[in-house]
């Protein structure tokens, strides 16, 4: 009976911790990471180069993977190239403006997120730089 009571007591202590580990609470960092990714994609969609630039770390680099299984191709773009593209192309004319942002993980001053749009999926690495979350790198797989 004592073992049962001890086991029940331990279970009672552990259950709240297990439940909170399964569903981490929303944090201000999570909201800030989500806002940074939103600035990135909405800057692209609206042609707001300044908004996109604000979301990018100075060492930003984007890797674009395209092609079929046997013929994959990878190209790169710097933050400056991304901002110049947005500035020169203006707003996205497509009516298929979709964005689904998922914050995958936050560990101290680094984070990862996934951005799903109508035409591609971005995997994003971020870093807190000078107190603000910035996008350091993106790996994008273009949808065929």
Backbone bond lengths (Angstrom), bond angles and torsions (degrees), N, CA, C in turn:
res aa  C-N    CA-C-N  psi(-1)  N-CA   C-N-CA  omega(-1)  CA-C   N-CA-C  phi
1 X - - - 1.442 - - 1.536 111.56 -
2 X 1.354 114.65 -38.45 1.468 118.50 179.06 1.530 110.53 -64.44
3 X 1.337 116.75 -38.89 1.463 120.38 178.76 1.526 110.56 -63.45
4 X 1.326 115.68 -40.40 1.458 120.45 178.84 1.524 110.25 -62.17
5 X 1.322 116.90 -44.90 1.465 121.85 -179.44 1.526 110.17 -65.10
6 X 1.343 115.87 -41.53 1.456 119.40 178.58 1.526 110.46 -64.67
7 X 1.327 116.98 -44.28 1.457 121.20 177.92 1.513 112.07 -61.25
8 X 1.318 116.55 -42.77 1.468 121.49 178.39 1.524 110.82 -63.89
9 X 1.322 116.46 -40.20 1.470 120.73 178.48 1.519 110.69 -63.62
10 X 1.320 117.61 -44.93 1.465 121.32 178.64 1.519 111.22 -63.55
11 X 1.315 116.30 -41.98 1.457 120.60 178.92 1.520 110.57 -61.72
12 X 1.314 116.98 -41.29 1.460 122.13 179.13 1.527 110.73 -62.76
13 X 1.336 116.30 -37.00 1.465 119.75 178.71 1.525 112.38 -72.83
14 X 1.325 117.25 -35.23 1.459 121.45 -175.25 1.522 113.87 -81.77
15 X 1.309 118.47 -33.48 1.468 121.28 -174.71 1.521 113.96 -55.42
16 X 1.331 119.60 -47.06 1.471 117.62 178.85 1.532 112.30 -60.44
17 X 1.334 117.68 -37.92 1.461 120.48 179.14 1.516 111.23 -67.42
18 X 1.319 118.38 -40.00 1.460 121.35 178.41 1.522 110.94 -65.50
19 X 1.313 117.24 -40.86 1.466 120.82 -179.99 1.525 111.00 -64.85
20 X 1.338 116.46 -41.52 1.461 118.06 -179.55 1.518 111.65 -71.27
21 X 1.327 118.30 -29.57 1.463 120.56 177.37 1.523 110.72 -69.87
22 X 1.321 117.56 -33.56 1.459 121.34 -179.47 1.522 111.53 -70.93
23 X 1.318 117.94 -32.36 1.455 121.83 -179.08 1.521 109.00 -132.03
24 X 1.336 116.66 86.58 1.458 118.94 -178.16 1.523 111.09 -63.88
25 X 1.309 116.45 144.25 1.468 119.21 -179.16 1.519 111.09 -70.34
26 X 1.312 115.61 153.62 1.458 121.09 174.43 1.526 107.62 -66.14
27 X 1.298 116.67 134.83 1.458 120.53 -179.70 1.515 109.38 -118.86
28 X 1.316 114.80 166.88 1.460 118.10 176.84 1.530 109.89 -66.09
29 X 1.356 117.63 -33.59 1.464 119.29 175.92 1.522 110.99 -64.10
30 X 1.322 117.16 -41.31 1.466 119.61 179.08 1.522 110.41 -61.63
31 X 1.316 117.15 -43.27 1.469 120.78 178.40 1.529 110.67 -64.15
32 X 1.329 117.07 -38.37 1.466 120.48 -179.85 1.532 111.47 -70.06
33 X 1.331 117.53 -38.20 1.468 120.78 176.24 1.524 109.45 -63.11
34 X 1.337 116.06 -46.72 1.465 120.97 179.05 1.539 110.45 -59.62
35 X 1.320 117.69 -41.97 1.472 121.75 179.84 1.530 111.16 -65.46
36 X 1.325 117.28 -37.61 1.466 121.01 178.49 1.525 110.70 -64.29
37 X 1.331 116.46 -45.11 1.467 120.18 178.42 1.533 110.09 -65.27
38 X 1.333 116.99 -38.44 1.468 120.34 177.35 1.526 110.92 -62.98
39 X 1.330 117.55 -41.42 1.472 120.39 177.24 1.524 110.95 -61.01
40 X 1.315 115.72 -39.21 1.470 122.14 179.52 1.532 110.99 -60.98
41 X 1.331 117.42 -54.46 1.468 120.12 -175.26 1.527 111.36 -75.70
42 X 1.321 118.00 -38.05 1.463 119.50 179.96 1.530 111.26 -71.68
43 X 1.335 117.32 -30.55 1.467 120.42 172.21 1.517 110.29 -62.27
44 X 1.344 115.52 -40.89 1.472 120.46 176.68 1.527 110.66 -63.52
45 X 1.339 116.47 -51.34 1.465 120.93 -176.55 1.526 112.33 -60.59
46 X 1.335 117.22 -40.47 1.465 120.59 -173.85 1.528 113.00 -92.50
47 X 1.329 117.12 -5.68 1.454 120.05 -178.20 1.520 112.97 75.46
48 X 1.339 116.68 21.94 1.458 122.35 -178.67 1.528 108.77 -92.19
49 X 1.335 115.80 88.30 1.463 121.82 -175.93 1.533 111.64 -61.31
50 X 1.321 117.91 -37.22 1.469 121.16 -179.80 1.529 110.71 -64.40
51 X 1.325 116.63 -39.68 1.465 120.49 179.10 1.526 110.48 -65.31
52 X 1.335 116.14 -43.14 1.463 118.86 177.60 1.526 110.14 -64.22
53 X 1.319 117.01 -46.61 1.459 120.93 -177.77 1.526 111.52 -57.92
54 X 1.305 116.97 -37.84 1.473 121.70 179.57 1.527 111.59 -61.81
55 X 1.322 117.45 -27.06 1.469 120.89 -177.87 1.531 113.13 -84.46
56 X 1.338 117.71 -11.86 1.463 121.73 -171.51 1.531 113.15 -98.49
57 X 1.321 115.27 138.06 1.460 122.62 171.85 1.538 107.51 -73.30
58 X 1.328 118.94 149.68 1.473 120.32 179.56 1.535 114.01 -57.83
59 X 1.330 117.91 -23.88 1.468 120.71 179.99 1.529 112.26 -101.24
60 X 1.310 117.15 21.07 1.463 122.42 -178.77 1.532 111.46 -53.89
61 X 1.333 114.68 139.92 1.459 120.88 174.26 1.522 108.71 -147.41
62 X 1.324 115.19 133.05 1.463 121.65 179.96 1.524 108.71 -112.65
63 X 1.329 115.74 131.37 1.463 122.15 174.45 1.520 107.87 -108.64
64 X 1.322 117.15 122.11 1.455 122.63 179.91 1.520 108.01 -107.09
65 X 1.335 116.33 120.15 1.455 122.03 178.15 1.521 107.58 -104.26
66 X 1.334 115.80 128.77 1.466 120.37 -179.29 1.514 109.35 -141.72
67 X 1.315 115.80 171.17 1.465 121.07 177.91 1.513 112.12 101.06
68 X 1.324 114.26 179.82 1.464 120.26 -179.49 1.520 109.72 -95.69
69 X 1.323 115.73 175.91 1.468 122.17 -173.69 1.523 113.81 -46.73
70 X 1.319 117.25 -52.65 1.452 120.43 -175.65 1.514 114.28 -79.84
71 X 1.321 117.93 -15.17 1.461 121.53 -173.17 1.534 111.67 -128.63
72 X 1.324 117.31 51.81 1.459 119.74 179.34 1.527 110.65 -70.28
73 X 1.307 115.01 142.49 1.460 122.37 -178.78 1.521 107.43 -129.27
74 X 1.326 117.19 141.17 1.459 120.66 177.75 1.518 109.43 -125.56
75 X 1.335 114.93 131.39 1.461 121.59 174.62 1.522 108.20 -123.98
76 X 1.319 116.37 161.67 1.462 121.25 -178.93 1.521 110.55 -126.45
77 X 1.344 114.18 151.99 1.462 121.25 173.98 1.517 108.37 -138.14
78 X 1.309 115.98 138.43 1.460 121.27 175.23 1.531 109.11 -86.09
79 X 1.314 115.63 170.20 1.463 120.13 175.78 1.510 111.89 -61.17
80 X 1.326 116.81 -41.14 1.466 120.84 178.89 1.524 110.65 -60.75
81 X 1.336 117.42 -42.91 1.466 120.76 178.03 1.529 111.15 -63.87
82 X 1.323 116.79 -41.13 1.470 120.12 179.17 1.533 110.56 -61.79
83 X 1.315 116.18 -47.50 1.470 120.65 -178.11 1.530 109.85 -64.82
84 X 1.325 118.00 -41.92 1.471 120.90 178.17 1.526 111.00 -63.35
85 X 1.332 117.46 -39.91 1.473 120.93 177.39 1.527 110.81 -60.69
86 X 1.318 116.36 -45.39 1.473 120.16 -179.67 1.520 109.87 -65.40
87 X 1.315 116.39 -42.03 1.468 121.17 -179.31 1.531 110.87 -62.92
88 X 1.335 117.16 -41.91 1.466 119.44 -176.94 1.527 113.33 -82.96
89 X 1.326 118.26 -29.16 1.470 120.77 -177.86 1.520 113.46 -85.92
90 X 1.320 118.53 -22.82 1.452 121.19 -178.89 1.514 111.75 72.51
91 X 1.326 116.40 -163.14 1.472 120.31 -177.09 1.529 112.55 -62.92
92 X 1.309 115.22 147.54 1.469 121.90 175.16 1.520 107.71 -67.79
93 X 1.306 117.20 126.24 1.460 121.32 -175.81 1.527 113.10 -85.17
94 X 1.298 117.15 -10.11 1.459 121.29 -178.35 1.526 110.72 -67.75
95 X 1.313 115.58 141.51 1.458 119.78 175.43 1.526 110.78 -84.67
96 X 1.331 116.74 -4.47 1.466 121.51 -178.34 1.525 111.13 -92.67
97 X 1.304 116.32 59.94 1.460 120.73 178.13 1.516 108.83 -88.32
98 X 1.305 114.50 100.74 1.457 121.23 179.82 1.517 107.39 -125.36
99 X 1.303 116.47 139.34 1.449 119.89 173.93 1.521 109.54 -146.18
100 X 1.299 114.61 127.12 1.461 121.21 175.13 1.522 105.96 -125.41
101 X 1.321 116.47 114.82 1.458 122.35 -176.68 1.518 108.99 -107.07
102 X 1.332 115.67 126.93 1.456 121.76 176.03 1.519 108.28 -123.89
103 X 1.323 116.89 122.07 1.459 120.66 173.70 1.522 106.07 -82.42
104 X 1.333 116.33 116.11 1.462 121.47 -175.23 1.519 112.73 -83.62
105 X 1.337 117.13 -41.41 1.460 120.01 -176.91 1.517 109.80 -163.99
106 X 1.320 114.99 149.38 1.460 122.48 172.10 1.520 106.38 -134.00
107 X 1.321 116.26 126.22 1.462 121.85 178.07 1.522 108.11 -134.58
108 X 1.303 115.80 96.73 1.469 119.82 -178.09 1.504 110.65 65.91
109 X 1.332 115.99 -117.58 1.467 121.27 -176.24 1.522 113.69 -100.31
110 X 1.343 117.49 16.00 1.461 120.26 174.98 1.526 108.96 -127.42
111 X 1.323 114.83 154.42 1.465 120.04 -178.28 1.521 109.25 -151.76
112 X 1.325 114.85 162.40 1.462 120.40 173.54 1.519 108.61 -133.45
113 X 1.322 114.67 148.72 1.462 120.90 -178.85 1.520 108.99 -145.57
114 X 1.313 114.55 161.35 1.467 121.92 176.95 1.524 107.19 -124.42
115 X 1.325 114.98 132.38 1.469 121.78 178.13 1.516 108.03 -119.89
116 X 1.320 116.34 119.83 1.461 121.41 177.89 1.521 107.72 -109.92
117 X 1.345 115.94 125.70 1.462 121.75 175.57 1.528 107.80 -119.10
118 X 1.299 116.14 -178.27 1.465 120.47 179.90 1.526 112.12 -66.74
119 X 1.343 117.66 -23.81 1.460 120.24 -172.02 1.524 115.38 -120.03
120 X 1.318 118.85 -10.12 1.459 120.68 -179.49 1.520 110.84 -160.61
121 X 1.334 114.41 170.36 1.463 123.18 174.20 1.522 107.73 -124.95
122 X 1.324 116.66 127.41 1.463 122.67 176.37 1.520 109.40 -106.73
123 X 1.332 116.91 133.51 1.456 122.26 166.76 1.519 105.68 -105.45
124 X 1.325 116.41 124.07 1.456 122.45 -166.28 1.526 110.89 -120.56
125 X 1.337 115.88 131.81 1.463 122.25 172.90 1.525 107.36 -107.34
126 X 1.332 115.80 132.52 1.455 121.24 -178.21 1.527 109.86 -125.66
127 X 1.325 114.59 158.82 1.456 121.33 176.20 1.520 108.43 -140.30
128 X 1.328 115.25 144.84 1.460 118.92 174.33 1.526 106.42 -81.97
129 X 1.308 115.74 118.46 1.456 122.20 -174.78 1.515 108.33 -128.85
130 X 1.329 117.29 122.49 1.472 122.29 -175.12 1.524 111.45 52.81
131 X 1.341 115.83 38.04 1.461 120.94 175.70 1.521 115.68 83.04
132 X 1.341 118.04 0.18 1.464 121.12 -179.50 1.520 109.95 -125.36
133 X 1.328 116.01 145.68 1.459 120.73 176.86 1.518 109.35 -75.58
134 X 1.327 115.75 131.09 1.464 122.44 -179.98 1.526 109.08 -132.18
135 X 1.316 116.06 148.00 1.463 121.56 177.93 1.524 108.67 -82.60
136 X 1.329 115.96 121.55 1.461 121.86 -179.27 1.529 110.26 -92.46
137 X 1.345 116.02 -43.74 1.467 118.10 -179.06 1.517 111.23 -150.61
138 X 1.327 113.69 155.13 1.460 122.12 178.05 1.524 107.56 -135.14
139 X 1.319 115.72 135.26 1.464 121.64 168.43 1.510 105.66 -114.97
140 X 1.314 115.97 123.10 1.452 122.16 -174.50 1.526 109.32 -120.53
141 X 1.301 116.22 133.54 1.470 121.47 172.85 1.510 106.02 -111.68
142 X 1.335 115.36 112.94 1.466 119.55 178.81 1.517 108.85 -69.23
143 X 1.329 115.51 136.35 1.452 120.73 174.70 1.521 108.16 -75.51
144 X 1.325 116.51 133.61 1.463 120.57 179.28 1.511 111.31 -83.40
